[in-house]
Amino acid sequence: MKRLLLAAAAAIGLTAAASAATLDTVRQRGTLACGVSTGFAGFSVADSRGETRGLDADYCRAIAAAVLGDATKVRFVALTAQNRFTALQSGEIDVLLRNSTQTFLRDASIGLNQGPVNFYDGQGFAVRRDANVRDVNGLNGATVCVAQGTTHEVTLGDVARARRITLQPVVFERVDTMYQAFFAGRCDAMTQDASALAGALSTAAPNAADYVVLSETISKEPLGPFTRNGDDQWSNIVAWVHYGLVEAEEAGVTQANAEEMSRSGPPVAQRLLGTTGEFGARLGLDNRWMLNAIRAVGNYGEVFERNVGGGSSLKLPRGLNGLWNAGGLMYAIPFR
């Protein structure tokens, strides 16, 4: 982790261009360069036609629709845990949406801005079902596959020391290599965000029924977008696209009815969808920015359901990712 932070901090000064107004750069280029993973089921992974799909990918499309009026104008840049932050610092990408945990050090030390949380997760463990492991303490003495350059490495060591158990990390530079190693039996367990583990079992396991994700999690993993410090306008755009998707779900605005709601919906929908209030103009955007975004991907609930919820292979419950008035933590700052 220390090496990662030092390398990332050094990259802050790589190019003055990265400090330019990102909105202007994106408009001049005509596409949004969006950093995503090299393949996390449910978040950003290529489908059978080679199209990048997932919750993070839909956020990229929503931002492109809001800024450029066209959700297809996205260039997805696949990044590893090691190069994701330097790619953003150097200006290679405009926004990072790659299952990235928000932490104190990432906020204070590497020249980046953390946007609002778009998925609440926790670090978990996958094991073979026939190992009869019930909880983390049952892994004492186990080898654990873990990805290099992630918060999971640090948390794994913290938990082992706190519980006075032995967990032997087997570190991999790439997540796909880690999956191959675990399913080939090179490790007793594999640790990652619980959502990513569920995706790995559903898509990469030779037989998903042979494995289980332990119910116990060992950390808070708030995931969300990252932008560069010093460009408040762009950071605000990325943040308010998220709030807009959540506000749309609260207000009953969907991908199917957004156009109609822009004409006849309640006051909050009128403001959100650009009919009143000139909200887009205050961000330097067309006032139909959120209408374009919602018509492209739907509201937050639709994005969740399609990619990681009941309509997906992961079938994750909303849980903490439910709306605040339904027992979850998703809460949009009011559009007023």
Secondary structure as GFF3:
##gff-version 3
##sequence-region A 1 336
A	DSSP	alpha_helix	2	11	.	.	.	ID=ss1
A	DSSP	three_ten_helix	16	19	.	.	.	ID=ss2
A	DSSP	alpha_helix	22	29	.	.	.	ID=ss3
A	DSSP	beta_strand	32	36	.	.	.	ID=ss4
A	DSSP	beta_strand	45	46	.	.	.	ID=ss5
A	DSSP	beta_strand	52	53	.	.	.	ID=ss6
A	DSSP	alpha_helix	55	68	.	.	.	ID=ss7
A	DSSP	beta_strand	74	78	.	.	.	ID=ss8
A	DSSP	alpha_helix	84	89	.	.	.	ID=ss9
A	DSSP	beta_strand	95	96	.	.	.	ID=ss10
A	DSSP	alpha_helix	104	108	.	.	.	ID=ss11
A	DSSP	beta_strand	112	114	.	.	.	ID=ss12
A	DSSP	beta_strand	119	121	.	.	.	ID=ss13
A	DSSP	beta_strand	123	128	.	.	.	ID=ss14
A	DSSP	three_ten_helix	129	131	.	.	.	ID=ss15
A	DSSP	three_ten_helix	136	139	.	.	.	ID=ss16
A	DSSP	beta_strand	142	147	.	.	.	ID=ss17
A	DSSP	alpha_helix	151	163	.	.	.	ID=ss18
A	DSSP	beta_strand	167	172	.	.	.	ID=ss19
A	DSSP	alpha_helix	175	183	.	.	.	ID=ss20
A	DSSP	beta_strand	189	193	.	.	.	ID=ss21
A	DSSP	alpha_helix	194	203	.	.	.	ID=ss22
A	DSSP	three_ten_helix	208	210	.	.	.	ID=ss23
A	DSSP	beta_strand	211	213	.	.	.	ID=ss24
A	DSSP	beta_strand	221	223	.	.	.	ID=ss25
A	DSSP	beta_strand	226	228	.	.	.	ID=ss26
A	DSSP	alpha_helix	232	251	.	.	.	ID=ss27
A	DSSP	alpha_helix	258	264	.	.	.	ID=ss28
A	DSSP	alpha_helix	267	272	.	.	.	ID=ss29
A	DSSP	three_ten_helix	281	283	.	.	.	ID=ss30
A	DSSP	alpha_helix	289	297	.	.	.	ID=ss31
A	DSSP	alpha_helix	300	307	.	.	.	ID=ss32
A	DSSP	three_ten_helix	319	321	.	.	.	ID=ss33
A	DSSP	three_ten_helix	324	326	.	.	.	ID=ss34
###
